[in-house]
Amino acid sequence: MKKLLAFLTLGLLLFLAACSSEGGSAKEPGNNGDTSDSAENAEKQEVTFWHSMGGAGQEALNKIVEEYNTSQDGIQVNAEYQGTYDESLTKFNAVAGSDSAPSVIQTFEIGTMSMINSGQITPIQEFVDADSYDMSGLEENITNYYSLDGKFYSMPFNSSTPVMYYNKDAFKAAGLDPETPPATYEEVEEASKKIVESNPEMKGFALQAYGWLWEQLLANQGALLLNNDNGRTDTPTEIGWTEEEGKSILEWVKRMVDDETFANYGTNGDNMMAGFLAGDVSMFLQSSASSRDVIDNAPFEVGIAYLPHPEDKERQGVVIGGASLWMIDGKSEEEQKAAWEFMKYLQTPEIQAEWHVGTGYFAINPGAYEEQVVKDAHAEKPQLQVTVDQLQDTKASYATQGALMDMLPEGRKIMETALEKIYNGGDVDEAYNTAVEQFNVAIEQANAARGE
């Protein structure tokens, strides 16, 4: 009897499960069992886009992707946030070559050689050639970085350079001309002294201990980060800057530390920006991509100026920062073509205008600056025009084209340690010599790992 009951119970459960399964896929009147979105997406070629945009950048990007998806019927781009550039790159390396790899990945500029050496990408030059796409129509001082031996491996996307932000109200209170910001290291020092004299509660200047800013201050002097033309004519074997060029940055900061006009925020850029907005420091260096946030949130008038340089050096300009988009190898021809169409869409003047105004990043396509939305934004916030002017005034050279090597993330950490030593009262010679030795060792180890 027990066996019979067990059998009947099992039969009943199976019957109910079958009914449940059928009910779960039951077709509702009028939709044939699919939502309109899922039915539409099923007919589209999907493109998986890994990115590292957070905050306002993510909001602007999601809006652009949504607009693209609804603008045509053949392609569905799925934008997926993967954390910081470092985190995203680590995830990519774990799935590269598998079906889990994305169609397109956004990677920071210093990851260029790592991506090329990975063997997991398809250079976009293949699509540029096949499509007769004119890369010369894009901003030259941006595309210069991503061109290697006349070949493009990735498509520039979010690009920025550092600028100097300053408190115009504090300048006025100190008797400084708010429309004539400091242009040299020495002028920054003198302005800082006057700021502190007028307001002992405010420091004059802050510099985040950030390797990217170190590189920019070198390039503005015309100095190379790596030898062999910043790694663009041959594989680097050692540092490219001279002792005078390298020490000038550390000595500049050391003088302000000793004068007690320097605000030490270490490696924390968020705290530095918060200190500026709170009126604790009157000047700081940071990415131009922060311009909208700084201007919109400051309770005082914000000025933006070019990156400073030593007074005995002529200003050379800045190296493009940010990231580019990489086409991942091993995908179907249809998927790669769809990804290429999306990349081209992102470079149109209208979309670049939307991106520039929404984030503060540069427009990759200079035609965007003729769009009315950009003209209106620059009229309302003329500081944004300064960031564009600095980029376009940059003198093309190997120094401002930027360095290429797979050890650059490690190199940045080395220089950050050197800067922090100075911020905390350390000796310039000791910090500099240690940094140079470690930087050269990192270059040697990277070459050895590749068998060079």
N, C-alpha and C positions, 0 to 999 in steps of 0.2 A: 504493500500500500504506500509506504514512504517513497519507494522508488517511482511509483506512478505519479505521486504528487510532485516530486522533484522534476520529473519529465514534463508534466503539464505546466509547472511554473516556468521552467526554462523556455518552453515553447511560447508562453505568453510574453515573456521578456523580449524574445527575439522578434515577435510580432509587433510589439510596441516600439522597439528600436527601429524596425523597418518603417513603421508609420511615421516616426519622428524624423527619420532621414528624408522621407518623401516630403513631409511637411516643411522641412528646412529649405527645400529647393522648390517649394510650390510657387507657381507663377502667379503673380498678382495681375489682376486685369489691367491691360494697357501697357505693361512694360516688358513682357516676354521674359520675366525673371531677372533682368538686369537693370541697374540704374542707368540713367542716360550717360553719366560720367564714365562708368566702367565699360559700357558698350563703346563709347567714343574712344577711350584709351586703348581698347583692345585692337582697334584698327590703326593705331598710331605706332610709329617706331619709337620705342622708349630709349631715352638717354639718361644715364645715371650720372649726376654731377655732384662730386664731393667738393665741399668748400669749407672755409674757416672764417666766414664772416659772422660776427656776433653783433648784438645791439642794433644800432641804426643801420649799419651795413647789411645785416641780415634782413631787416625789414625792407630795405630798398631792393635788395637782390630778389627776395621772394616776390615782390611786386612785379619786377621785370620778368621773372620766369613765368609768372602767372599770365602776364600780358602776352608773352611769346606763345604760350600754350594755346591761348584762345585766339591768336592772330592767324593761325593756319590749322589745317586738318591732318597733316602728315606726321608730326613729331610731338612727343610728350617728354618734356624735360622734368626729371625728378631731382630737385635740389636737396641735398642731404648734408647737414652740418656735421663735421667730424672733429670738432675741437680746434685747438691751436694748429698752426702749421706743422710744428714738430709732432704733435699727436696724430694729425692726419697722415703725415708721411710714414710714421711708424705703422699705422693701420694698413696703409697701402702696401708697404713692404711685406706685410704678413699675408696679403691675399693676391699679390701681383702674380699674374700668369694663370689665375683661376677664374672661374665664372663669377666669383664674388667681387672681382675688381670692378671699379667704376668705368664708365665710358670716358669721363673727363675728370681731372683733378686739379684743383687750385693749389699751387705750391709757391712758397716765398722765393724771392729772387736768388738768395744764396743757396737754394736747393737745386739750382740749374744743373750743375755738373753731376750731382747725385742722381738726378733724373736721367740725364743722358747716359751716364755710366751703368744705370740699372738694366739697360737693354729691354725695358718693358714699355717703351714709348714709341710712337710713330711721329717723326718730325712733321710739323705742320707745313714745312716747305713742300712736301709731296702734294698737299691739297692746294697750296698757293700756286704751284706750277700748273697743276691740272685744271684749276679754275681761272688761271690768269688773274689772280687777285692781286691788287696793287697795294703792297704794304707801304709804299712811299707816301701814301695818302695819310698815314698815321703820324703821330707826333714823333719827330726824328729823335729828340733827346730821350724818348722812352724806348723806341724800337732799337736804338743803338745798343742798349744793354743786352737785348735778347737776340741780337745778330752775332753769330759766331762763324767766321770765315765765309761771310755772305750767305749764311743759311739760318733760317728760323726754325728753332726746335719747338717753341711754344708761342702762344698768343698772349701778348700783354693784356692785363685786365685791370686790376686795381693798383694804381701807381701813385706814389706820393714822394715827397722830399721833406727834409726838415726845414723849419723856419724858426725865427725868433719871435716869440710872443712877448709883448710888454704892456704894462699898465700905464695908459696915457694920463690918467688922473694922478698917479704917483709921480710921473715925470713933471707934470705941471707944478705940483706941490714942492718939488725939489728944484724948481727953477730951470728945468730942462725943456728943450723944445720937443713936444710930443710928435711933431711932424718930421723930425730929423733924428731917427733912432741911431744908436751906435752901429758902426759898420765894421769896426776892427776890435780885436781882443782888448787893445789898450783903451779904446773908447768905452767898451763895456765896463772895464775896471773903474774908470773915472766916473761914469754914470752911477755905478753901484755905490761908490763912496758918497756921492751927493744924495742918493736915495736914503742911505742909512743915516746920514747927518740930519736930513729933514724928518725922518721917522725911524727912531731906534728900534721900533717894533717890527720893521720890515727889512728883510735882507735884499741885496741887490740882484743877485743872479743865482740860478740853479741849473745844473746839468745832470741829467739822469746818467748813472753809470751804465751805459748801454753801448755795446760794441758798434752798432749801426751809426750812432752819432759820432763816435771816434773816427770811423771810416769817412764820414762826410766831412769832418773837419780837416782830415788829411787831404781829401780830394779837392777841397776848396783852395788849398795851397798849390795844387798841381802835383801832389805827391801820389805815388803808386802804393797800393796796399801790398801787392806781390810783384816780384820781378818778372821778367819776360813779358813786359807790357801788360801787367795785371793778369797774366795767364792767358792772354788772348793771341799771342804768337807762338807760345810754347808752354809746356807744363812748368809751373812755378817750382823753384828750388829753394827760395828763401824770401824774406820780406823785401818789399820794393821801396820803402821810404828811407830817408836819411835820418841820422840821429837828430839833426837840427829840426827837421819837420816833425818827427815823432815826439821829441821832448817839448816842443813849443806848446802843445796842448796841455801836457801835465804841468809845465811851469806856469802857464796862464791860470789854471785852476789853483795851483799852490799859492800864488800871490793873493788871490781872493780869499782863500782859506785863512792865510796869515793875517789879512786885513779884516777878517771877521765880517766880510760882506757876502760870503758864499753860503747858500742854503743847502745842506746835505740831506738829500732824500734817498741816497744809495741807488739801488736798482729799481726802486718803485716809482714808475712813471705816473700811476694813478694818484699817489700821495703828492707828488710834485705838482700835478695839475690842480689838485684840491688846495694845495698851499697857495698857488697863484690866485685862484678864485677867491680864497679867503683873505687875500691881501697880505700874506706872510712873505711873499717874494715878488719882486717887480718885473723880472725877466726870466725866461727859460726857453730852452730849445726842445722842440718836439715835432712830430710828423705834421705835415700840412693837412693830413686827413682828419686831424682833430679840430680844425679851424672852426667848423660850424658849432661844435659842442662848446668850445671855449667862448666864442663870441656870444652865443645865445645864453650862456649860463653866468657870465661875468656880471657882477653888479656895478661895473665901471666900464669905461670905454677901452676896448682892446685894440692895440696896434699890432701889426704883423710886419716883420722886417726880414731882409735877407740874412742868411747864415754869416756870422762874422768870420774874419780872417786876420792873421798877423799884419800889422801895419807895414812891414817890410816886404809883404807878398801881395801880388795882384790877385784879386778875386777871380777864381776859375769857374766856380759854380758847384753844382750838386750832382750826385749819382742817384739815379732813379731807385726807389725802394718799392715795396709792395709785393705783388705776386702776379703770376701768369697762369694760363690754362694749358694743360698738357693732354694730348690725345693718347689714350692708352692702347697699346698694341694687343693683338690677339682677339680683337672684336670683329664682328662681321663687317663687310663692306657697307651694308646698309646703315648699321649703327654708327660707323665712323663718318659716313657722309652726313647723317643727321646731326651728329655732334659738330661737324664743321659748319653746317648751316646755322646752328645756334651761336657758334663763335663769331661768325660774320654779323649776325644780328646784333650782338653786343657792341660791335664797333660802329654801328650807324650813328650819325650825328644826333638824331633824336634820342636814342637810348643813352648815349654817352652824356648828353646834356642832363637827362634825368638822373643818371648816376652821379655826376659831378655835383649837381645842386643838392641831391639827397644825402650825400655822404661827405663831400669835401675832397674826395679823390680827384685826380686830374682826369680830364677828358682825353682818352687815347686818340680820338679823332678830333683834331683842332677845329673841324667844321662845327663842332658842338658849341663853341664859344659864340657862334653867330645865331644860335637859336635864341628866341625871345625869352625863354624861361631862364637862360643863363644871363642874358643882359639884365633882366630884372633883378636877379639874385645879386649880381655884381654891383648894380646901382644901389641896392639896399645895404649890401655888405661889401664895400670896396676893398676890404682887407683880402677877400678871396682872390681878387685880381693880382695882388702882390705875389701870391704863391705861384700863379701861372707865369707871371713876368720873370720870377727867379729861374724857373725851369727853362723858359725860352731864351733867357740871357746867358745860359750856361755855355761855355766854350767847349766844343767837342774835342776830346783827347782821350787817350787811354786811361788817364786818371779819372775823368768824369764819366767814362763809359762803364766803369766799375770792374771789379775783380771777379774771376771765375775759378773756383776750385771747390772740391768736395769737403775740405776741412774748415770752411769759413764759419760754420756755426760754432765750432770749437774755438776758432780764433777770436770770435766776438767775446766769448766767455773769458778768455785770457785777458783781453783789454779791459773788460769790466772789472776784473780783480785789480788790475793796475790802477784804474781810476779810483776805486774804493780805498785803496791804500793811501792815496793822496788826500782824499776827502777826510780821512781819519788821522791826518797829520804825518803820514809816512814820507820817506825820503824819495825825491824824484829820481835820482840816479839808480837807486836800488830797485824801485818799482819798474822803471823803464828797462833796465838790463834784464831783470827776471822775465818781463813780458816778451822781450825780443827773443831770448833764449827759448822760452816755451813755444812761441809762435813758430820759430824755425824747426823745432822738434816736431811739432804737429804737422808741418809741411812734409818733413822727411818721412814720418810714419805713414801719412796718407799715400805718398808715392810708393813706399815699400809695400803697402797693402795691395796696391794695384800692380806690383811687380815692376815698377819703374825705378 
